[in-house]
Amino acid sequence: MLKILHFADAHIDIVSQGRQDPASGLPIRVLDFLKALDTIIDTAIAEKVDLVLFAGDAYKDRTPSPTYQREWGRRMMRLSEAGIPILLLVGNHDLPPATGRAHTLQEFETLRVPHVHVVARPCILRPSDLEDLPLQVIALPWVSRSGLMAALQLSDVRPADVYAEIGSRLNELVQTWLDEVDPRLPTILTAHASVQSARYGAERSVMLGNDVVLPGSMVRDTRLDYVALGHIHKAQDVNEGFHPPVIYPGSIERVDFGEAADDKFFVIAEVEKGKTSVSWRKLEGRRFIDRFVAVNTGTLLMQKVMAALPPAGELKDAIVRLVVEYPRELEPMLDEVALRRAAEPALEFHLIRKPRIEARLRLPEDQTVSSLSPLDLLEIYWKTLNVHPDEITALQKLAAEILGSSNLAEE
């Protein structure tokens, strides 16, 4: 039995703004990501895992600053010094923005850091490639669309077609390698890609037709004993209850309010031939609190808005968003200073104002709706929407043409 720690989508530089830590000079939110990474590294060393498998995207920026590369490198060196083999898969955010430039994990290859193995191209790794671990790994790093188009000499091809071609080629490769693996040894597939039927997280940075999507039949192949995925930020087992486990551990820290309710994890997998058990390890991370309140009258407005905030104890060190919806005429009654004072225990407080505009048709006192033509009513309607007078003239002219055509048709 092999004990493997699997994590992905560290993105340690994804939130590089906000309040800074005076001791390190780094943004506090960056320290949140590094704290999660430290928890993962500490667990790998304490539990003496046989392999750490990182399924891609160390950074958000494809050209990270040396400071962030230093912080990532320090943590990889801790694993190296502990003698733990590390497999680093290159993700889409690890690839350079231009052909010929080094990817973000290149220095580990260049310096030949002990026990650190970087995978930048699809390959199969056998025990001799994995420090004699009794294991074989089929590795699929991110394959860029431009790289495949150049290799296949394709031009003027729709992106969706290119991504479909990438998926097809990868599937053929995997099937070939599965036919060649030693059936006595456990086999892992690791990939930085989307998989059919996987649930996206709130980040949804990949759009349908603009992403490599691996077929579900590939990852659910029973010749595999574990599938270690990265790229989608929502933690999930795409083959829950069946063999092999097909695991997205998700990102290691919450990025924004879209992930406020998402728990964050890394995974310890105990892998055997034909049998794998998975232990989800929860990462606490920074708390996000997202509240909404709608008020319709000025009566007790601030009391109602204040009541939407949680107690000070819950606010402490959290990132808080309060969305307030109200009629525009009540704008002067919303005391932002008082709200910010109440939210002082929070690390960050975001107040989102959503004033409502009441659009009403107001007719002159001596007129009724029945006394006005459709064009007259339409002109009043444009004015309630605060449409510019020049645009109203153009719209009225167009409406007159449409109404005139309609009347001719009836005749």
C-alpha positions as CSV (number, residue, x, y, z in Angstrom):
1,M,0.0,0.0,0.0
2,L,1.3,3.5,-1.0
3,K,0.3,6.6,0.9
4,I,0.0,9.5,-1.6
5,L,-0.8,13.2,-0.7
6,H,-2.7,14.9,-3.6
7,F,-3.4,18.6,-3.9
8,A,-3.9,21.1,-6.7
9,D,-4.6,24.7,-7.7
10,A,-2.5,26.5,-5.0
11,H,-2.6,29.8,-6.9
12,I,-0.6,31.4,-4.1
13,D,-0.5,34.8,-5.8
14,I,-4.2,35.0,-6.8
15,V,-5.1,37.6,-4.2
16,S,-2.1,39.9,-4.0
17,Q,-3.9,43.1,-2.9
18,G,-5.3,44.3,0.4
19,R,-3.8,44.8,3.9
20,Q,-0.1,43.8,4.2
21,D,1.6,41.9,7.0
22,P,4.2,44.2,8.5
23,A,6.6,41.3,9.4
24,S,6.8,39.6,6.0
25,G,5.8,42.5,3.7
26,L,3.4,40.1,2.0
27,P,-0.3,40.7,1.6
28,I,-2.3,39.0,4.4
29,R,-4.4,37.1,1.8
30,V,-1.2,35.7,0.3
31,L,-0.2,34.5,3.7
32,D,-3.6,32.7,3.9
33,F,-2.7,30.6,0.8
34,L,0.8,30.0,2.1
35,K,-0.6,28.9,5.5
36,A,-2.7,26.3,3.7
37,L,0.3,25.2,1.7
38,D,2.3,24.8,5.0
39,T,-0.5,22.6,6.4
40,I,-0.2,20.4,3.4
41,I,3.6,20.2,3.6
42,D,3.6,19.6,7.4
43,T,1.1,16.7,6.9
44,A,3.2,15.1,4.2
45,I,6.3,15.1,6.4
46,A,4.5,14.1,9.6
47,E,2.7,11.2,8.0
48,K,5.7,10.1,6.0
49,V,3.8,9.8,2.7
50,D,5.4,7.9,-0.1
51,L,4.6,10.6,-2.8
52,V,3.3,14.1,-3.0
53,L,1.3,14.7,-6.2
54,F,0.6,18.2,-7.2
55,A,-1.9,18.4,-10.1
56,G,-1.1,21.8,-11.4
57,D,-1.4,25.6,-11.1
58,A,1.1,26.8,-8.4
59,Y,0.4,30.4,-9.3
60,K,-2.3,32.5,-10.9
61,D,0.1,34.8,-12.8
62,R,1.9,33.0,-15.6
63,T,5.0,35.2,-14.9
64,P,5.0,35.2,-11.1
65,S,7.2,37.6,-9.2
66,P,10.4,36.2,-7.7
67,T,8.9,36.8,-4.2
68,Y,6.2,34.2,-4.9
69,Q,8.6,31.8,-6.6
70,R,10.7,32.0,-3.5
71,E,7.8,31.2,-1.2
72,W,6.8,28.2,-3.3
73,G,10.4,27.1,-3.6
74,R,10.9,27.1,0.2
75,R,8.0,24.7,0.7
76,M,9.1,22.4,-2.1
77,M,12.6,22.3,-0.6
78,R,11.2,21.2,2.8
79,L,9.7,18.1,1.0
80,S,12.9,17.5,-0.9
81,E,15.0,17.7,2.3
82,A,12.6,15.2,3.9
83,G,13.3,12.8,1.1
84,I,9.7,12.7,-0.1
85,P,9.3,12.3,-3.9
86,I,7.3,15.2,-5.4
87,L,5.5,15.1,-8.7
88,L,4.7,18.6,-10.0
89,L,2.3,18.7,-12.9
90,V,2.3,21.8,-15.1
91,G,-1.1,23.5,-15.2
92,N,-2.6,26.1,-17.6
93,H,-1.5,28.9,-15.2
94,D,2.0,27.6,-15.0
95,L,2.5,27.9,-18.8
96,P,4.2,31.0,-20.2
97,P,2.2,33.5,-22.2
98,A,4.6,33.1,-25.2
99,T,6.2,30.2,-27.0
100,G,9.8,29.6,-26.0
101,R,9.6,31.0,-22.5
102,A,10.1,28.9,-19.4
103,H,7.1,27.7,-17.4
104,T,6.8,28.7,-13.8
105,L,8.2,25.3,-12.4
106,Q,11.2,25.3,-14.8
107,E,13.8,26.0,-12.1
108,F,13.2,22.6,-10.4
109,E,14.1,20.9,-13.7
110,T,17.0,23.2,-14.4
111,L,18.6,22.9,-11.0
112,R,17.7,19.2,-10.7
113,V,16.4,19.5,-7.2
114,P,16.5,16.1,-5.5
115,H,13.2,14.2,-5.3
116,V,11.3,16.9,-7.3
117,H,10.0,15.6,-10.7
118,V,8.3,18.1,-13.0
119,V,6.0,16.9,-15.8
120,A,5.5,19.4,-18.6
121,R,4.5,16.9,-21.3
122,P,2.2,13.9,-21.4
123,C,4.1,10.8,-20.3
124,I,4.0,7.5,-18.4
125,L,6.3,7.2,-15.4
126,R,7.4,3.8,-14.2
127,P,9.1,2.8,-10.9
128,S,12.5,3.7,-12.3
129,D,11.2,7.3,-12.9
130,L,9.7,7.5,-9.4
131,E,12.6,6.6,-7.2
132,D,11.7,2.9,-7.4
133,L,8.3,3.3,-5.9
134,P,6.1,0.3,-6.9
135,L,3.9,2.5,-8.9
136,Q,3.2,3.7,-12.5
137,V,1.7,7.1,-13.2
138,I,0.1,8.3,-16.4
139,A,0.6,12.1,-16.4
140,L,-1.3,14.6,-18.5
141,P,-0.2,18.2,-17.9
142,W,-2.1,21.1,-19.5
143,V,-1.7,21.0,-23.3
144,S,-1.9,24.5,-24.9
145,R,-4.1,25.1,-27.9
146,S,-1.4,27.1,-29.6
147,G,1.2,24.3,-29.0
148,L,-1.1,21.6,-30.5
149,M,-2.0,23.8,-33.5
150,A,1.6,24.4,-34.3
151,A,2.5,20.7,-33.9
152,L,-0.4,19.6,-36.1
153,Q,0.1,22.6,-38.5
154,L,-3.5,23.7,-38.1
155,S,-4.7,27.1,-38.9
156,D,-8.1,28.9,-39.1
157,V,-9.6,26.2,-36.9
158,R,-12.3,27.0,-34.3
159,P,-11.0,26.8,-30.8
160,A,-13.7,24.3,-29.8
161,D,-12.5,22.0,-32.5
162,V,-8.9,22.2,-31.4
163,Y,-9.8,21.4,-27.8
164,A,-11.8,18.5,-29.0
165,E,-8.8,17.3,-30.9
166,I,-6.6,17.6,-27.8
167,G,-9.1,15.5,-25.8
168,S,-9.2,12.9,-28.5
169,R,-5.4,12.7,-28.8
170,L,-5.0,12.4,-25.0
171,N,-7.6,9.7,-24.8
172,E,-5.7,7.7,-27.5
173,L,-2.4,8.1,-25.6
174,V,-3.9,7.0,-22.3
175,Q,-5.5,3.9,-23.9
176,T,-2.2,3.0,-25.4
177,W,-0.3,3.4,-22.1
178,L,-3.0,1.4,-20.2
179,D,-2.5,-1.4,-22.6
180,E,1.3,-1.3,-21.7
181,V,1.2,-1.0,-17.9
182,D,2.3,-3.8,-15.6
183,P,-1.0,-5.3,-14.3
184,R,0.7,-6.2,-11.0
185,L,1.4,-2.6,-10.0
186,P,-1.1,0.1,-9.0
187,T,-1.7,2.7,-11.7
188,I,-2.5,6.4,-11.2
189,L,-3.7,8.9,-13.8
190,T,-3.0,12.5,-13.0
191,A,-4.3,15.3,-15.2
192,H,-4.8,19.1,-15.2
193,A,-8.0,19.2,-17.2
194,S,-11.8,19.2,-17.0
195,V,-13.7,15.9,-16.9
196,Q,-17.1,15.2,-18.3
197,S,-19.8,15.5,-15.6
198,A,-17.5,17.4,-13.1
199,R,-19.2,20.2,-11.2
200,Y,-17.5,23.6,-11.7
201,G,-16.8,25.9,-8.8
202,A,-17.9,29.5,-8.6
203,E,-14.7,30.5,-10.4
204,R,-15.9,29.0,-13.7
205,S,-12.9,30.5,-15.5
206,V,-13.2,27.8,-18.2
207,M,-16.1,28.1,-20.6
208,L,-17.9,25.3,-22.5
209,G,-16.2,24.9,-25.8
210,N,-13.1,26.7,-24.6
211,D,-11.4,24.0,-22.5
212,V,-9.9,20.5,-22.8
213,V,-12.6,18.0,-21.5
214,L,-11.5,14.4,-20.8
215,P,-14.2,11.8,-21.4
216,G,-15.6,10.2,-18.3
217,S,-14.9,6.7,-19.7
218,M,-11.2,7.5,-19.6
219,V,-10.9,8.4,-16.0
220,R,-13.3,5.7,-14.8
221,D,-11.3,2.9,-16.4
222,T,-11.1,0.1,-13.8
223,R,-7.5,-0.5,-14.8
224,L,-6.7,2.7,-12.9
225,D,-6.4,2.7,-9.1
226,Y,-6.6,6.4,-8.5
227,V,-7.2,9.5,-10.6
228,A,-5.6,12.8,-9.3
229,L,-7.0,15.8,-11.0
230,G,-6.5,19.6,-10.9
231,H,-8.0,22.6,-12.7
232,I,-11.5,22.7,-11.2
233,H,-11.7,24.5,-7.8
234,K,-14.7,22.6,-6.4
235,A,-13.7,19.5,-4.3
236,Q,-15.4,16.3,-5.6
237,D,-15.2,12.7,-6.5
238,V,-16.4,12.4,-10.1
239,N,-16.8,8.6,-9.6
240,E,-18.1,8.5,-6.1
241,G,-18.8,5.1,-4.6
242,F,-17.0,3.3,-7.4
243,H,-13.4,2.3,-8.3
244,P,-11.2,4.1,-9.1
245,P,-11.7,7.3,-7.1
246,V,-11.6,10.3,-9.5
247,I,-10.7,13.2,-7.3
248,Y,-10.6,17.0,-7.6
249,P,-9.3,18.2,-4.2
250,G,-10.2,21.7,-5.3
251,S,-8.2,24.9,-4.6
252,I,-6.4,25.2,-1.3
253,E,-8.1,28.5,-0.2
254,R,-11.2,30.5,-0.9
255,V,-10.7,33.0,-3.6
256,D,-13.8,35.2,-3.5
257,F,-17.4,35.3,-2.3
258,G,-18.5,32.8,-4.9
259,E,-16.6,30.2,-2.8
260,A,-17.9,31.5,0.6
261,A,-19.8,28.2,1.3
262,D,-17.2,25.9,-0.2
263,D,-14.9,23.8,2.1
264,K,-11.3,23.4,1.0
265,F,-9.3,20.2,1.1
266,F,-6.3,18.2,0.2
267,V,-6.4,14.4,0.0
268,I,-4.5,11.4,1.4
269,A,-5.0,8.4,-0.8
270,E,-3.9,4.9,0.3
271,V,-3.4,3.2,-3.1
272,E,-3.3,-0.5,-3.7
273,K,-3.9,-2.6,-6.9
274,G,-7.7,-2.8,-7.3
275,K,-8.4,-1.0,-4.0
276,T,-7.9,2.6,-2.9
277,S,-9.2,4.5,0.2
278,V,-9.5,8.3,0.3
279,S,-9.2,10.6,3.3
280,W,-10.4,14.2,2.7
281,R,-8.3,16.6,4.9
282,K,-10.1,19.9,5.5
283,L,-8.2,23.2,5.3
284,E,-9.8,25.8,7.6
285,G,-8.8,28.9,5.5
286,R,-10.1,32.4,5.8
287,R,-13.8,32.7,6.6
288,F,-16.0,34.6,4.1
289,I,-19.3,36.0,5.3
290,D,-21.8,37.1,2.6
291,R,-25.0,38.9,3.8
292,F,-27.9,40.6,2.0
293,V,-30.7,42.8,3.3
294,A,-33.5,44.6,1.5
295,V,-35.4,47.6,3.0
296,N,-38.4,49.3,1.6
297,T,-39.1,52.1,4.0
298,G,-37.0,54.5,6.1
299,T,-38.5,53.3,9.3
300,L,-35.8,51.7,11.5
301,L,-33.6,51.5,8.3
302,M,-30.3,51.4,10.0
303,Q,-31.4,49.0,12.7
304,K,-32.5,46.5,10.0
305,V,-29.2,46.9,8.1
306,M,-27.1,46.6,11.3
307,A,-29.1,43.4,12.2
308,A,-27.9,41.8,9.0
309,L,-24.3,41.8,10.3
310,P,-23.3,38.9,12.5
311,P,-22.0,39.5,16.0
312,A,-18.5,41.0,16.5
313,G,-17.1,37.5,17.5
314,E,-18.1,36.0,14.1
315,L,-16.8,39.1,12.2
316,K,-13.3,38.8,13.7
317,D,-10.7,38.4,11.0
318,A,-13.3,37.4,8.4
319,I,-13.8,38.9,4.9
320,V,-17.3,40.3,4.9
321,R,-19.7,41.5,2.2
322,L,-23.0,43.2,3.0
323,V,-25.3,44.0,0.1
324,V,-28.0,46.5,0.9
325,E,-31.0,47.0,-1.5
326,Y,-33.2,50.1,-0.9
327,P,-35.3,52.7,-2.7
328,R,-33.0,55.4,-4.1
329,E,-34.7,58.2,-2.1
330,L,-33.5,56.5,1.1
331,E,-29.8,56.9,0.1
332,P,-29.1,59.7,2.7
333,M,-30.3,57.5,5.6
334,L,-27.7,54.8,5.0
335,D,-24.9,55.5,7.4
336,E,-21.8,53.9,5.9
337,V,-19.5,55.2,8.7
338,A,-21.6,53.5,11.3
339,L,-21.6,50.2,9.3
340,R,-17.8,50.3,8.9
341,R,-17.4,51.0,12.6
342,A,-19.5,48.0,13.4
343,A,-17.5,45.8,11.0
344,E,-14.1,46.8,12.4
345,P,-13.3,43.3,13.7
346,A,-13.3,42.0,10.1
347,L,-10.2,41.7,8.0
348,E,-12.1,43.3,5.1
349,F,-15.5,44.8,4.8
350,H,-17.2,45.3,1.5
351,L,-20.4,47.4,1.4
352,I,-22.4,47.0,-1.8
353,R,-25.1,49.6,-2.3
354,K,-28.0,48.6,-4.6
355,P,-30.4,51.6,-4.8
356,R,-33.7,50.8,-6.6
357,I,-35.1,53.3,-9.1
358,E,-38.9,53.4,-9.1
359,A,-40.0,53.9,-12.8
360,R,-43.4,55.3,-12.9
361,L,-45.5,56.8,-15.7
362,R,-46.6,60.3,-14.6
363,L,-49.2,62.0,-16.8
364,P,-50.2,65.7,-16.7
365,E,-53.2,66.3,-14.4
366,D,-55.4,67.3,-17.3
367,Q,-54.7,64.1,-19.4
368,T,-55.7,60.4,-19.2
369,V,-54.1,57.4,-20.8
370,S,-57.1,57.1,-23.2
371,S,-56.6,60.6,-24.5
372,L,-52.9,59.9,-25.6
373,S,-51.7,58.2,-28.7
374,P,-49.3,55.2,-28.5
375,L,-46.5,57.5,-29.6
376,D,-47.3,60.0,-26.8
377,L,-47.3,57.2,-24.2
378,L,-44.0,55.8,-25.6
379,E,-42.4,59.2,-25.3
380,I,-43.4,59.5,-21.6
381,Y,-42.0,56.0,-21.0
382,W,-38.6,56.9,-22.5
383,K,-38.4,59.9,-20.2
384,T,-39.1,57.7,-17.1
385,L,-36.0,55.7,-18.1
386,N,-33.9,58.9,-18.3
387,V,-33.1,58.3,-22.0
388,H,-31.2,61.1,-23.7
389,P,-33.4,63.5,-25.7
390,D,-31.5,62.8,-28.9
391,E,-32.0,59.1,-28.5
392,I,-35.7,59.7,-27.7
393,T,-36.1,61.5,-31.0
394,A,-34.5,58.6,-32.9
395,L,-36.6,56.0,-31.0
396,Q,-39.8,57.9,-31.6
397,K,-39.0,58.1,-35.4
398,L,-38.4,54.3,-35.5
399,A,-41.6,53.6,-33.5
400,A,-43.6,55.8,-35.9
401,E,-42.2,53.8,-38.9
402,I,-43.1,50.5,-37.2
403,L,-46.6,51.7,-36.3
404,G,-47.1,53.1,-39.8
405,S,-46.1,49.8,-41.3
406,S,-48.5,47.9,-39.0
407,N,-51.4,50.1,-39.9
408,L,-50.7,49.6,-43.7
409,A,-50.6,45.9,-43.2
410,E,-54.0,45.9,-41.5
411,E,-55.6,47.9,-44.3
